[in-house]
Amino acid sequence: MADEALVESDFRAEAPDPAFDWARIAYLVHVSRAMDRLEEERLVPERKVLYQFSARGHDMAQILLGSRLTHKKDAACGYYRSRPLLLALGVPLEDALGSGMGRAGGYSDGRDIGVVFNYPNPTGAPALPMSGGVGAQYTPTAGWAQAIDYHRNVLGNEAYDGAIALVLGGDASVATGGFWASLTIATTQKLPMLFYIEDNQFGISVPATYQTPGADISKNLASFSGLTIFSGDGSDPAEAARLVAAATAHVRARKGPALLHLRVPRLQGHSFQDTQAYKSEEVVRGEWARDPLPRLRDFLVGSVMTEQRWNGIAAEAEAAVEAARATAEARGVADPATVLANVFYEGEMQQLGGQWTHGYRAPKSHEDPKPEGQRINMVTAIRRTLDHELAINERVLLFGEDIGPKGGVHAVTLGLQEKYGAGRVFDTSLNEEGIIGRAVGMALAGLMPVPEIQFRKYAEPATEQINDCGTMRWRTNNRFAAPMVLRIPGGFFKCGDPWHSQTNEVQFVHNPGWLVAVPSNAEDAVGLLRTALRGNDPVIFFEHRAMLDDVWARRPYPGDSYVLPFGRAKKTREGDDITIVTWGAMVPRCEEAAKHVSADVIDLRTLVPWDKEMVLASVRRTRRCLIVHEDLKTGGFGAEIAAIVADEAFLDLDAPVARVTMPDIPSPHNPVLLDWAVPNVERIRAKIDELVGF
């Protein structure tokens, strides 16, 4: 009997919505189940998959939702139980399985856990690179949503009309800072963002009552201004389809962000190793009674397909998964030596992310400064560089706390919002995770975001997003990258304190994938900042507070086309008796301290990469090395330099490698205490004399 006849003869009170391709949905649910079963019964016991997270129970609603991402400028970001969504987006089955097996190719070439996915999807909506941290997916998705508005409203690109950004999270993730930060961003900016919360009432073993008062995020957010809520049963095919269609239509119609809150059963443990001993038998029976697969069968068989067709779809899915397994296993493991590649851009373009993937190419530049006019301070130099790049590159946008009408607490962005508008230079809510996370999403969408963290110490809440951004190119094996310029003022200024005066540059060096600039003067600040703004990697641009208006740091403006390559140090003094390696605010102090000797004073200018060749060549000639930095001694970047010198120039040394640094204490507030703690000219000179006389 034909399916069409069955529709007429067995009409239901709530027939399947014809806007959904129910045969494909049924097929993908069966594929998802077959993958879970294959992993649980074969691949995990055979130790071919080491991390396995079943999507059983979550699958149908995810696939319904994924089927609505039909706009090419849509994007989704999920978490470790989001494979069914990937299937709906069209990810190759051999990639989905092979990535879980750590095989070559796939999401990461075996570099990352298989459930930590990404999918550039050149023919449709991409799945943005997720991370292994719960809640870390929210703020980058908000950034993509804001980029949709930027492309449409600022750049005038009509191709983004109707696009949405979708983020998936479990009920436990609503307790994270990332969730609340993105909710604030999306609602205050009225962004086209859909939050999908899959509520299975457990965060691994912790009940939802520990995550959310009353265990119902919809009720808690019922009065949240600017948010429309769609809530219901995600295991009921009719109800789930109705809510998915309504929620996606709401956001596409530019009516503001929405929360889609569906209750689904988690039919297996959190992961394969989880026995669910914390659940009672009654709870487990109740969850299996809500299994969406038999409910989907009952919903479709007799209305849009026969039982024979249903069984045929199941068999087709099983065969496809088994074929994908064979293909995935045949791929083998990547050459271990390849794990060193793609930490930074190496000439082969990533598939998605950054302005270069959208056709941007840097204007002509020169590496020799061409001084113009009077000496200017570093504040003016940075502002002038930002001003010029904003003028010639409409993808550049600036944001952070107080950088708009106020012009930043250090006046660096003064007047830029007035000149370029609040669409390109704007203030943010007070949440550093939200600032950097949204910058990641914007960078993925092809913009060049320039976020500011107001003071170095305030970067701590954003460290997860900083790490995830830096590792993105590597862990996706050059599929994705998120180039940006993260401006961070820090260091002492007149006085100190534990909250505003920290440097701690070494923490950024320990985040693979970030270039790190530490200019000491206005000219270098211009060249490094312009290089960063025109580049294809994320950059930490450290602005030392003491140097922003320092007389020594003033230089003539070197020109609108001046760039300074990273990794190129500069000798600010030259001599034969000792090599002094330093950066930032310590450069003028080292110059002053070394006036009475013949010394090479080397300003590194960048820490990633750092000019190892210049330092080693100088040390081999002077046979002495002193490293001076403001950061703490233990674990400071000077220790890395000292280790390299000891490793590669030990036999050339006539004295021990020495360091002058801050003691291992926070920055003191009183100027007298501060001057004692920060390396001063007297301490540096004394150490120079000690080494020269050794």
N, C-alpha and C positions, 0 to 999 in steps of 0.2 A: 504494500500500500504506500502511495506517495506521501511524503511529508506534508505537502500542501493539503491533502485530504484530511490528514489527521488534525491539522490546525482547525479545519472547519468542524469536524465531528467531535473533537474533544476540546472545545473552547473553555478556557479557564477564566476565572473572575479577574485575574491579573496576569494577562498573557505576557510572554517575554517581549521586552522593548525591542522593536525591529531596528533601532539605531545601533544596537550591539550585534557584532558578528558572533552569534552564540556557538556556532560550530568551531570557530577558532578558539573561543574562550574555553570550551570543553576540551579541545585538544591540548591547549597550554596547561590547563589544570592537570590533565593526565601526564603531560611531560614533567611537570614539576613533581608530581607524586612519584613517577618512575625514577627520577633523579634522586630524590630523597631515599627511596627504597634501595636503589643500586648502591648508594654510598653507605647506607647503614648496614646492608646485608653483605656487601662484598668489599668495597673499596676501603672502608675504615678498618674492618677486621684484617684485611691484607696490608694495612698500613700504607696504602697508596694515597689516602686522604687523612691528614692529621687533625684538621679542624673541620667539624661538620655541624651545621645548624639547619635543622629541618624547618621548612616553611609550611608543613602540613597544618592546615587549619587557617593559616593566613593567606593561602594561595589564591583562592577565587577572587576575593575582594581586590587584591593587588592587581590581578590580571584585568579585572573590569576597569580599574583606574588607569592602568597603563594603556589600555586600548583607547582612552580618551585623549592621550597626548599626541594629537594629530598635527599640531602646528610645528613647522621646522625650527622655530625659535623657542619652542618649549624646552624645558630642561627639568630633570628630576635628580634628586640626591637622596639616597636611602641609607640603610644600615645593614647589618650582617644577615638579617632575615628577609632581604628584599629581592632575592633571585627571581621570584615569579614576575615582578615588575620588569626586570631585565628581559625575561622571555617575551613579555608583551611588546617590548621595544624592538625586539628582533635580534637579540644577541645570538651569535652562532652557538648551537648546543655544545659543540666540541670545545669552545672557549669556556663556556659555563662549567663544564666538567673538568676540562684540562687545567683550568686555573685552580680549582680545588685540589688537584693532584700536584700542583707546583710544576707543571710541565712548561716547556718552551712555548712562547707565544701567549695567547690569551690576554688577560688583563694586565699582567705584569712581568711576563717571562720568568715566572717562578720567584720573583723578588718579594712578593707580599702574600699574605694569607688569601686563599682563594675567594673567601666571602667578602673581602675588601675589594670591591669592584670598581670599574669604570668602563665606559662605553662611548666612544666619540660619535658613533652612529652617523655617518656622512649623509644618509638618506632620510634622517628623521631626528626626533628629539634625542639629545644625548643624555646619558646617565653620568652626572658629574662625579669626579673621584671622591668616593667616601673615605672615611678614615676609620681607624680601629677604636676611636674614643666615642663613648656614648654621648649624644647630643652635639657632637662637633659638626654634624651635617646641616644644622639649622641656619647659622649665620651666612655661610657661603651661598645658600639658596636664596636668602634675602638679598644678597648682593647681586645674584643673577636677576632677580625680580626688579631691583632698582636699575640694573643695566637695561632691562627691557624698556623701562620708562625713559632712560637717558637716550637710548638709540632712537626712540620714537619722538620724544619731545625736544631734545636738544639737537640731535643730529638729523632729525627729520626723516628717518628711515621708516617708511610705511610697512616694510616687511615684518616689523615687530608688532603691528596691530593684532590684538587678540591673543598674543602669546602669554603663557603663564609659567611660573616656577613652582614645582611640586617638591615637597620634602616629606619623607616618611620617617616615622619614629614610633617606638613602642611606648606603652603607657608609663614605664619607669623614666623615660627620657624627658618627660615634662617637668621633672624636678631639677634639670640641669640649667646652668646659667645660659647656655647657648639657646635653649628654647625660649626663655624669657627675653633675652636680648633680641632675638629675631622677631618675636611677637611685638615688641616695642617698635622696632624698625618698620615692620610691615604695616602696623596700624597707624603710626604717626605719619608715615609717608604714603598711606593708601596704595600699597604695592599689589601687583597682580600675583599674589602668592597663596598657595593652597597648602595648609598643614594637614597631613593625614596621620592621625594617631590610631595605631592598631592596638586595641586595648584587650590584652589577654589576662589582665589582673595580676600578673606576676612580673617582677624584675628579677630574673633567674629564680630565686626562691623567696624573695621578699614580697609580701602582699602589697597590692596597690594602695592600701590604706596608709602605708608608710611613705608613699611617694606623693600622694594627693589627698588632702582632707576629704573624707567621704568617698574616696576612690572613684571620683567622676569628674574629670577635667572639664567636661562640657558645662556642668552645673557651676563649677567654680569660675568659668569664664563667661557666664551668661550675660554679665553686665559689663564686660570688657569693651570699651568704646572702640568702634571701627571694625569689629570682628563679627562676621556672620557664622553661625554654627549649624552644622548638619550632623545629626547624631542618630545612630540606630544599630541594627543588627547586621554585622558584616558577614554572617554565615547564611543569611537568607538571600537567595539570588535576586528575587524581585526587589526587596527593600534595599539591598546593597546597590543594585544597578540604578534604582531611582535616586538614591542619595548621591552616588558618584556623578550621575548626569547633572543633577541640580547644582552640586558644589562646583564642578568644573565650568558649567555655564555661567554661574554667578561671577567667578573670577575673570573669565574671558570677557564678560560684558563690562569690565572695568568698574565693578561695583565695590571693589575693595577686597581685602584678604578674607579668607574663609578657613574655618576649622572643620575638617571632616573627621568625625570621631566614631569609629565603628568597633563594636565588640566582636572579637573573634576568639575561637579556642586555640590554645597552643597544645596540639595533640601529642607532641613529644617533649622531651626535656629541653632545657635551654640550649644545650649542645648534646652531642652524642653521649658524652660521659655522664650526663646528668640523669640520675635514676628517678627523679621526682618523688623521692621518699617524703618530702615535705607536704605532698598533697594527699588528702584523704581519698579512699576508694570512691566515696560519693562524689567528690569534686571531679575525679578522673572520668567516672561514668557520665557525669553531666557534660563534660567537655566533648566526649565522643558522641553523645547524643546530638551535639550541634555541629558535627562534621559537615562542612559545606559540600563535599563531593557527592554524597548520596542525595543531599537536598537539591543540588544542581541537576542530578540525574532525574529526580522526580519532577523537577520544574521544566525540563526540556523534552524528556521522552513523552510522546503523546501530544506535544504541542508543536515543536519545530523539528523533531526528528524521531525516527523509530528506535526501538531498543537495539535493533541490528546495527543501525548507524552509530549509536552510542558505543556499542561494543567494538565496532570497527575503528572508531576514533581512538579508543583505548589501546587497541592492538597497534595501530599506526604510531602512537606515541611511544609505546614500548620499543618498537623496532627502531625508531629514530634515536632514542636514547642509547640503545645498545650500539648502533652504528657510530654515534658520537663518542662513546666510550672507546671503541676500537681506534678511531681517528686520534683521539686525545692521547691514548697510551702510546701510539706510534710516534708521537712527537719527540719523545725523549726529554732530557733535561738540558737547559742552556749551558753553554761553556762557562764554567765558574769565573774565568777571567773577564767576562763581559759585565760582571756586576760593578766594575769600576766606571763604566760608561754612563753618560746621561745624568750625572749629578748636576751639571750646568749645560747650557746650550753649547753644542759642539759643531754647529754648522748644518745639522740635519733638523729641519723644522718639525716642531711638535704638531700633532694633528689638530689640537684645539687649545685655545687659550692664548692671550697676549695679542697686542696690536699687530705684530708681524704676520700672524695668520690671517689677518683681515686686509693685507696689502700694504701696511705701513712700511716705509723705508726711510731711514734717517736722512735728513738733508746733508749736504756737503759740510765737512767740518775740518778743523785744523788742530794739530796737537802742539803748536807753538803759540804761546799767549801773545796777543796783539793789544798792548795796554791802551786804554781809552780814558782820558780825563783824569780827574783827581782820584786819590786813594779813597776807597770806600770800605766801610766795615763789613763784617761777614753777614750781618742781618740784611743789609742792602744788597749784597752780592747774591744771596740766596733768593731774595724776593725778586730781583731783576731777572734771574735765570728762570724762576717759575713763571714770571710774567711773560717772558719771551716764548717759552715752550707752550704755555696756554694759548698764546696768540697764533702760533703756527701749527698746532696740533690739537684738533678739537676732541681727540680721545682722552686728553689729559684732564683729570678732575681732582680737586683737593678737598679733603674733609677731615674733621676731627673736632675735639671739644674746643669751643671758643675761637675757631679760626675764621669765622665769618665777619660780622660787623666789628667785632673787637680786634680782629687782625692777629689773633693768637696772643698768648700770654707773653711771648717774646717779640711780638710785633712783626714777625717774619711775613705773615700773609696780609698785612695791613693794606687796605684798598683793593685787594684782588677780587673780593666778592662784588664790590661796587662796580668794578670794571667788567667782570665776566658773568655776573649774575649768580643767583643762589642755586641754579641748576648745576653749576660747575664748581663752585666754591661754597661749601656749606658746613654748618655745624651738625654735630651728632649728639645723641644721647650719651650719658656718662657711662660707657661700658666699653672697655678696651677689647674684649672678646668680640663684641659686635662691630667695632671699628675695623679690626683686621679681618674678621670673618667675611664681612660684606665686601671688603677690598678683594678678597680671594674670588668671590663670585663675580665681581665686576671684571677682574682680570681675565677670568675664564671666558667671559662674554666679549672679549676683544678690546676692553678699555685699558687705559694706563692710569690706575688709581694711585694717588699720592696721599695716603693716610698719615696722620700725625698722632703720635703718642705724646701727651703733654710733657711728661718727665720720664726719664729712664726707668725709675722704680715702678711707674704705673704700667709698664709693659708686662708685669708678671701675670695678670689675669688673661693675657692674650698669648701666653707661651704655647698653648696647644695649637692655636691657629697658626702661629709663626712656624712651629715645627712642621705642621701638616703642609703648609704652603711650600716650605723649602724642600721637603722630600718628594713633592708631587711629581716632578719630572722623572726622578729616579724610580719611584715606586710604580709609576705607570709605564716605565720604559719608553719615555719620550712620547707617549700618547697625549699627555696634558702638561701644561705649565701655566703658572699664574704670576707673570712678571709684574712687579709693582715697585714703588719707592716708598719705603717706610721711614719717615723722618722722626728722629728721636733726639730731643735735647736732653742733656744731662751733664754731670760733673759739677764741681763746686762753682760758686759765684759770690764773691764778697764774704759770704759765710757758708756754712754747710748744714746738713742735717741728714738723718737716715732715710728720708723720704724723697728728697728732690735732688740730691747731690751724688747719687750713685753713678758709676760708669759701667763696670762689669761687662765690658765689651766681649769678654771671652765666652759669655753665655751664647752670644749670637754666632761666634765662631764654631761653637759646638752644635749648631743647627745646620746640618748639611744642606747645601743648595742655595744658601744666602751669600751674596757678595756683601762685604762690610767695608764702608768708607769712614775714615776718621780724620777729616781735614783739619789743619791747624790754622788756615788763613783764608782770606776771601778769594784769592785766585784759585787755589786748589778746590775750594768749595764749589765754585762755578764749574770747573772742568769735570769734577767727579759727579756732580749732580746732573749735568747735561748728559754725560755718558750713561748714567743710570736711567734717565728719563727716555732715552732713545734705545735702550738695550732690550734684551730678551730674557733676563733673569731677575728674580726678586733681589732687591738691594736694601740693606740697612744703612741709612744715611745718618751718621751720628753728628749732631751739632753741639759742640761744647759750649756751655753757657758762659764760661769765663772768656771765651774767644769771640763771642758774637759782636761785641763792641770794643774789643781790645785794640789798643793803638798799634801794637806790634803786628796784629793779624790783618791790618788794613792793607789793601793792595789796589792798584788800578784795575778797573774792569777789563778782563782779557778778551772780550769780544763775544758776540752772539753765536759764533760758530766754534768757540774753543771747547775742546773735549780733552779730558785727561784719562788715559787708559788705566784701568785697575791693575794693581800689581807693580806699579812703577814708583819706586821710592825716589827721594830727592836728598842730596847732600846740601844742607844749609850752611855748613862750614866744612873745610877740607884740611886734613893734617895727617901726620905720620905716627903719632905716639899712642893713640887710643881711638877705638870706634865706639861711639855712643849711639845707641838705637832707641828711638822714642817716637811719640806721636801725640797729636792733640795739644792740650794746654802745656804739656811738658817740653815742647820744642823750644820756645823762647827761654825757658829756665835752663835747659841744657846748653843753649848757645851762650848764655850769660856765664854759666858755671865753667865753661870750657875756654873762656877768653885767654886764660894765662898759659894754655898748653896748645900744642899742635894736634888737633883732633878732627876726625871725621864725625860730624853730627848728621845722622841719617833720620829724616822724617819719613816713616813708612807710608803715610797717607792712606793706605788701605791695609786691612788685616786679612781679608780673604779676597783675592790672594795677596800674600805679602812677598816683598822682593828679596827672597832668600839669596839670590845670586849677588846682588849689590852688597848685602851684609857680609856674606862669606868672603867675597873678594876684598872688602875693606879689612876684615879681621885678619885675613892671611897676610895683609901688608902691615897693619899696625901691631898685630900680635896681642892685642888686648881688646876686651869687649865689656862694655857696661850697658845695661838695659835699664831704662827709666820709664815707669808708667804710674799712672794715678790709681789704678785698680789695686786690689789686695795682692799681697805677695803669693800666698798659697793658691796654686791653680791659676794664677794670672797668665796672660798671654806671653809675658816675658819668660815664663818657664819653658814654653814651647820654643822660643828663639834660643834660649840657653841650651836646650837639649840638642837642637840642630847644630849649633856652633860646636858643642862638645862632640857630637857624632861625626861631623864632617870637617872640622878644622882643629881638632884637639892637638895634633902634633905641631901646629903653627903657633900655639898659644905660649906666651911668656908669663902669664898670670891667670888666676882662676877667672872664669866668667862670673860677673857680679851683677846684682840688681839693686836698684833703689826704688822702693814702692811705698804705697800706703801699708801700715801695719794691718793685720787681719781684724779690723774693727770697722763698724759703720762710720760714716762721715760725721765728725763732731760739728756742733752748731756754732759755738763761740769762735770768732775769727782767730783768737790766739791759739785755741786748741786745734782748730783746722790747720793753721799754718805749721804747727808742729807735726801734724799727722801727714799732710800731703807733702810729697817730695819738694823741698825748697832748694834754692840755689846753694845755700851753705852745705846741706847734706850731700847734694850731687857733687859739689866741688871737692868735698872731703873724700868721697869715694874715688873720684878721678885721681886725686893725689896719691891715694893708697895704691891704686892699680899701677899708675905710672912709676911709682917708686918701688914696686914689688921686686 
